Amino acid sequence: MQVKKVFWDDPYLTELTAKVTSINGGMVTVDRTIAYAFSGGQESDYGTINQYPILNAEKIGKQIVYSLEEEHDLHVDDEVLIKIDWERRYKLMRLHFAAEIILELVYQNYNRPEKIGAHISVDKARLDFFWQGNISQTFDFLEREANRLIDDDVMIKSEFSDQASEIRYWEIENFARVSCGGTHIKKTGEIGKVSLKRNNIGKGKERIEIILV
């Protein structure tokens, strides 16, 4: 049984009732959820199932398995209340989309370099590339164009391109349409200003660190 991922339908929802569908020690699954599991570089949500902290969330195929302390008293078919740490989720959503904009600007304007890594935490996002030279030479352009798009406060469409396969995309009209299964804000203005920092991570490898200011 796959879990209904309500965080795609409403990424602003902070609590939800669900039914427990399986239990294996501390590993629990539910029929629907708002607690995102690490995927595509975006860190997992923090939250609780009833009063029990979610210690880990793992995406396995179309299922999400939550790890709780083994001393929980949950049973299959129990109705539970799932809550997420909204402050953390919203920071992740904003930084995630800031990274999406920067990545697309790099692809569109710098011959689509190979991306070799990405990570979104609550403090910053990072994008890693194979890149010859100093990537900070692009920063004046990238910051200006990203902040212009943010200032325009344009709508972000987020939908399925293949619902059966759970393949999703985001789209900004006249800018880009990109496959992505993360949680997305509704409008670019929610991001706030972005600032970029360079980190040289090895010969021929460059990192862009993205911070909200």
Beta strands, then each sheet from edge to edge (+ up, - down):
strand 1: 4-5
strand 2: 15-24
strand 3: 27-30
strand 4: 32-33
strand 5: 47-49
strand 6: 52-53
strand 7: 56-60
strand 8: 63-67
strand 9: 79-84
strand 10: 115-120
strand 11: 125-130
strand 12: 157-162
strand 13: 167-172
strand 14: 176-179
strand 15: 194-202
strand 16: 205-212
sheet 1: 1+ 4+
sheet 2: 6+ 5- 9+ 2- 3+ 8- 7+
sheet 3: 10+ 11- 16+ 15-
sheet 4: 12+ 13- 14+
end
